[in-house]
Amino acid sequence: MKMKNLTRLHTLLLMLVVSSAMILGSCKKDDDDKIVEGDKTELNALIAEAQVLADGATTADYPEAAITTFKTTLATIKTTAATSLTQVQIDNLLTQLSAAITTFNSKAYGFIDEALYLNAGWHFDEGTGTIATAFSSTAHVGTFTKGNPTVFGADAMMPSWADGVIGKAVLLNKGGHLEVPYSASFLPANITISVWVNPLEIYENNYIVSQNFWNGYKLQTQSVGKPFFTYKTVDGNIIDKDNVDGGSVVVNQWNHIVVSLNSVSKELKFYLNGELSYTWTATDGILPLTQTLTDPDPQAFLIGCVATDAQIATWSWSETPTSLGYFKGSVDELKVYNIALSDGQIAKLYNDEKP
């Protein structure tokens, strides 16, 4: 009898141990499934910072696609951050959001320090008189000059004032142009020329600016309106390039043209209305720009014509007046920089100045 009772006691004890183990095991599993919340203080602060950045972003400072992508990423992270998260998950969100902010900031249009990089720039906002003064640190003065009477006869014209893309502009035709006394600053080692043009007509020799024509450099549009740049290299070669299939200017409307030459990377780039339209490289023969002018000696920097009257007088003219290099239309916001501006800087120029 005693043996039977002892057996029952052992059985009850065994059942109690097994039950306790099951209960403890069940509790341990519940504890494992419970999320241990991490600290969101840093994440919430970064989300607030990103929200301020997103709220202040406009298409004047960023491409629209970049703004949309950034706001979408931020919204997704905010939604996820509102749930229960471990510290590892929070740290992952911090990494993702930091990367999104870095990427977004890299898309910002570039600021240009004109005190350092602008060698000459004309707003053409005087509206009266016969001179236009550059707003750069050196106030280069462009003087209105009538077209060459030997070439144009009684049809030769003086420049006049017109409505511009911003404020006023200069209207040029029949050889009328502006002459700016030569300065070495017009021949920097690296150069960007930015200008708005509103052509009355598209023709082969629509000269916008000229520094000793092909013996220095010249910017024009060619027969179908493509921006076209010619310059002499340091080794005496003459480079003729346009933006190939990158688009053409349109008559009777404002067009933004930019050409940049990076003498270090040996890249010549064309931009039309804020967008890169074509790039030429060293394999295409791109070399640094000459900084020495000979044959002829330095001429005036010209806005709207190929050469000065004195230089034209030395040429043997078999050409008709219509084939002479002069601009037909309005020119505004002309700038010459001593660096090759980046894509973002040029896009910002366009967005800041566009009508």
C-alpha positions in Angstrom: 0.0 0.0 0.0 2.8 2.3 0.9 4.6 1.4 -2.3 1.5 2.3 -4.4 1.1 5.6 -2.7 4.8 6.5 -3.3 4.4 5.6 -7.0 1.4 8.0 -7.2 3.3 10.7 -5.5 6.2 10.4 -8.0 3.7 10.5 -10.9 2.1 13.7 -9.6 5.5 15.3 -9.1 6.5 14.4 -12.6 3.3 15.8 -14.0 3.9 19.0 -12.1 7.4 19.4 -13.4 6.2 18.8 -17.0 3.4 21.3 -16.6 5.7 23.9 -15.2 8.2 23.4 -18.0 5.4 23.8 -20.6 4.2 27.0 -18.9 7.7 28.4 -18.7 8.4 27.4 -22.3 5.2 29.2 -23.4 6.1 32.3 -21.5 9.6 32.3 -23.1 8.1 32.1 -26.6 5.8 35.0 -25.9 8.8 37.1 -24.6 10.8 36.3 -27.7 7.9 37.5 -30.0 7.6 40.8 -28.3 9.4 43.7 -30.1 11.8 45.7 -27.9 11.3 49.3 -29.1 14.3 51.3 -30.1 15.0 55.0 -29.5 13.6 57.1 -32.3 14.9 60.5 -31.1 17.6 60.8 -33.8 15.3 59.4 -36.5 12.5 61.9 -35.7 14.9 64.8 -35.7 16.2 63.8 -39.1 12.7 63.4 -40.4 11.9 66.9 -39.3 15.0 68.2 -41.0 14.1 66.4 -44.2 10.6 67.7 -44.1 11.8 71.3 -44.0 14.1 70.6 -46.9 11.2 69.0 -48.9 8.8 71.8 -48.1 11.2 74.5 -49.3 12.3 72.7 -52.5 11.1 74.4 -55.7 11.8 73.8 -59.4 13.9 76.9 -59.3 16.5 75.0 -57.2 16.0 71.4 -58.1 14.8 69.3 -61.0 11.1 68.4 -60.6 11.9 64.6 -60.8 14.4 64.9 -57.9 11.8 66.7 -55.7 9.2 64.0 -56.4 11.6 61.2 -55.7 12.7 62.7 -52.4 9.2 63.5 -51.2 8.1 59.9 -52.0 11.1 58.4 -50.1 10.4 60.7 -47.1 6.7 59.8 -47.0 7.6 56.1 -47.0 10.1 56.5 -44.2 7.6 58.6 -42.1 5.0 55.9 -42.5 7.4 53.1 -41.4 8.7 55.2 -38.5 5.2 55.5 -37.1 5.1 51.7 -36.4 6.9 49.7 -33.6 10.5 49.3 -34.6 13.6 47.7 -33.1 16.8 49.7 -32.8 18.2 47.9 -35.9 15.2 48.9 -38.0 15.5 52.5 -36.8 19.2 52.6 -37.6 18.4 51.3 -41.1 15.8 54.0 -41.6 18.4 56.6 -40.5 20.8 55.3 -43.0 18.2 55.4 -45.8 17.0 58.9 -45.0 20.6 60.3 -44.7 21.4 58.8 -48.1 18.2 60.3 -49.6 19.1 63.7 -48.3 22.6 63.5 -49.7 21.3 62.4 -53.1 18.7 65.2 -53.1 21.2 67.9 -52.2 23.5 66.6 -55.0 20.7 67.4 -57.5 20.5 71.1 -56.5 21.3 73.6 -59.2 24.6 75.1 -58.6 25.4 78.5 -57.1 27.8 80.6 -59.1 30.1 83.0 -57.2 30.1 85.8 -59.7 32.6 87.9 -57.7 35.1 85.2 -58.4 34.1 83.8 -61.8 32.3 86.4 -63.8 34.8 88.2 -66.0 32.2 90.3 -67.8 28.4 90.4 -67.9 25.9 92.8 -69.4 22.2 93.0 -68.4 21.5 95.6 -71.2 19.0 97.3 -69.0 20.0 100.9 -69.6 17.2 101.4 -72.1 18.6 104.7 -73.2 21.9 106.1 -74.6 24.5 104.3 -76.7 26.6 102.4 -74.1 26.0 99.2 -72.1 28.1 98.7 -69.0 29.1 95.3 -67.6 28.0 94.6 -64.1 31.1 92.4 -63.4 33.9 93.6 -61.0 35.5 95.3 -64.0 32.8 97.5 -65.6 33.6 96.8 -69.3 31.8 99.3 -71.5 30.2 98.3 -74.8 29.7 101.2 -77.2 27.0 101.2 -79.8 28.6 101.0 -83.2 27.0 101.4 -86.6 27.3 98.8 -89.3 30.2 99.1 -91.8 29.0 101.7 -94.4 31.4 100.2 -97.0 29.6 96.9 -96.7 26.0 98.0 -96.0 25.9 101.5 -97.5 22.8 103.4 -96.5 21.3 100.3 -94.9 23.9 100.2 -92.1 22.2 100.4 -88.8 23.0 101.4 -85.2 22.0 99.1 -82.3 18.8 100.1 -80.5 17.0 99.1 -77.3 14.3 96.4 -77.1 12.4 94.4 -74.5 14.5 91.7 -73.1 14.2 88.3 -71.5 14.7 90.4 -68.3 14.2 94.1 -68.5 15.8 95.5 -71.7 17.9 94.1 -74.4 19.9 95.3 -77.4 18.4 94.9 -80.9 21.0 94.4 -83.6 20.8 94.3 -87.4 22.6 95.4 -90.6 26.0 95.3 -88.9 25.0 97.2 -85.8 27.1 95.9 -82.9 28.8 96.8 -79.6 32.5 97.2 -79.2 34.2 96.6 -75.9 37.9 97.5 -75.4 40.1 94.4 -75.3 41.0 92.9 -72.0 43.0 89.7 -71.3 40.0 88.7 -69.1 38.1 87.9 -72.3 40.6 85.0 -72.9 40.6 82.9 -69.7 42.1 79.5 -69.7 38.6 78.0 -69.1 35.6 79.8 -70.4 31.8 79.7 -70.3 29.7 82.1 -72.5 26.0 82.4 -71.5 23.6 84.5 -73.5 19.9 84.9 -74.4 19.1 85.5 -78.1 15.9 86.3 -79.9 16.8 86.0 -83.6 14.8 87.7 -86.3 16.1 85.3 -88.9 18.2 82.1 -89.1 21.1 82.3 -91.4 24.7 81.0 -91.8 26.6 83.8 -89.9 24.5 85.0 -87.0 27.4 86.1 -84.9 26.7 86.7 -81.2 30.1 87.5 -79.9 33.6 87.6 -81.4 37.1 88.0 -79.9 39.4 88.2 -82.9 36.9 85.9 -84.8 38.6 82.5 -85.6 42.0 83.7 -84.3 40.5 83.9 -80.8 36.9 82.6 -80.6 33.5 83.3 -81.9 30.0 82.2 -81.0 27.2 82.2 -83.6 24.4 80.1 -84.9 24.7 78.4 -88.3 22.4 77.8 -91.2 19.7 75.8 -89.3 20.1 77.7 -86.1 22.5 75.4 -84.2 24.8 77.0 -81.7 28.3 77.0 -83.3 31.7 77.8 -81.6 35.0 78.4 -83.3 38.3 78.9 -81.4 42.0 78.8 -81.8 43.9 76.3 -79.6 47.2 76.8 -77.8 49.0 74.9 -80.6 47.5 77.0 -83.4 44.7 74.7 -84.5 41.3 76.1 -85.3 38.4 74.2 -83.9 34.9 74.4 -85.4 32.1 72.7 -83.5 28.3 72.9 -83.1 25.8 71.0 -81.0 25.2 68.4 -83.8 21.8 66.9 -83.1 21.2 68.9 -79.9 18.5 71.3 -81.2 18.4 74.7 -82.8 17.3 78.2 -81.7 13.9 79.4 -82.8 13.1 82.7 -84.4 11.0 85.4 -82.6 11.4 83.9 -79.2 14.0 83.9 -76.5 16.6 81.1 -76.5 19.3 80.4 -73.9 22.6 79.4 -75.4 25.7 78.3 -73.4 29.0 77.1 -74.6 31.8 76.0 -72.1 35.4 75.0 -72.7 37.2 73.1 -70.0 40.9 73.2 -71.0 41.9 70.7 -68.2 39.4 67.9 -69.1 39.5 69.0 -72.8 35.7 69.2 -73.1 33.6 71.6 -75.2 30.0 71.5 -74.2 26.9 73.1 -75.7 23.7 73.8 -73.8 20.3 74.9 -75.1 17.6 76.2 -72.8 19.3 74.9 -69.7 20.0 71.4 -70.9 23.2 69.8 -72.1 22.8 69.3 -75.8 26.2 68.0 -76.9 29.8 67.3 -75.6 33.0 67.2 -77.6 36.1 65.7 -76.0 39.8 65.3 -76.5 39.2 62.5 -79.0 37.4 65.1 -81.2 40.5 67.3 -81.1 39.5 69.6 -78.2 42.5 71.4 -76.8 43.0 74.4 -74.5 42.0 77.9 -75.7 44.8 80.2 -76.9 45.5 83.1 -74.6 47.7 84.9 -77.1 46.3 86.9 -79.9 48.4 87.6 -83.0 47.6 88.2 -86.7 45.8 90.4 -85.9 46.8 91.8 -82.6 44.0 91.9 -79.9 40.9 93.5 -81.3 37.9 94.8 -79.4 35.5 92.2 -77.9 32.4 92.4 -80.2 28.8 91.8 -79.4 26.8 91.1 -82.6 29.5 91.2 -85.3 32.5 89.3 -86.7 35.2 92.0 -86.7 35.8 95.7 -86.2 35.4 98.1 -89.1 39.2 98.6 -89.2 39.7 94.9 -89.5 37.0 94.5 -92.1 38.5 97.3 -94.2 41.6 95.1 -94.6 39.7 92.2 -96.1 39.0 91.7 -99.7 35.2 91.7 -99.9 33.7 89.4 -102.4 31.0 88.5 -99.9 27.6 90.2 -100.0 26.3 92.0 -96.9 24.0 89.1 -96.0 27.0 86.7 -95.7 29.0 89.0 -93.4 29.0 87.8 -89.9 26.5 89.9 -87.9 23.6 89.2 -85.6 20.0 89.8 -86.7 17.8 90.1 -83.6 18.0 90.8 -79.8 20.7 89.9 -77.3 20.3 89.9 -73.5 22.0 88.7 -70.3 25.4 88.1 -71.9 28.0 86.7 -69.5 31.6 85.5 -69.8 32.9 83.3 -67.0 36.5 82.2 -66.3 35.4 78.6 -65.5 33.6 75.8 -67.3 30.3 75.9 -65.4 28.7 72.6 -64.3 25.4 71.3 -65.7 23.7 72.3 -62.5 25.1 75.8 -62.5 23.9 76.3 -66.1 20.4 74.9 -65.3 20.2 77.3 -62.4 21.2 80.2 -64.7 18.4 79.2 -67.1 15.8 78.9 -64.4 16.8 82.1 -62.7 16.6 84.1 -66.0 13.9 82.4 -68.0 10.8 84.5 -68.7 
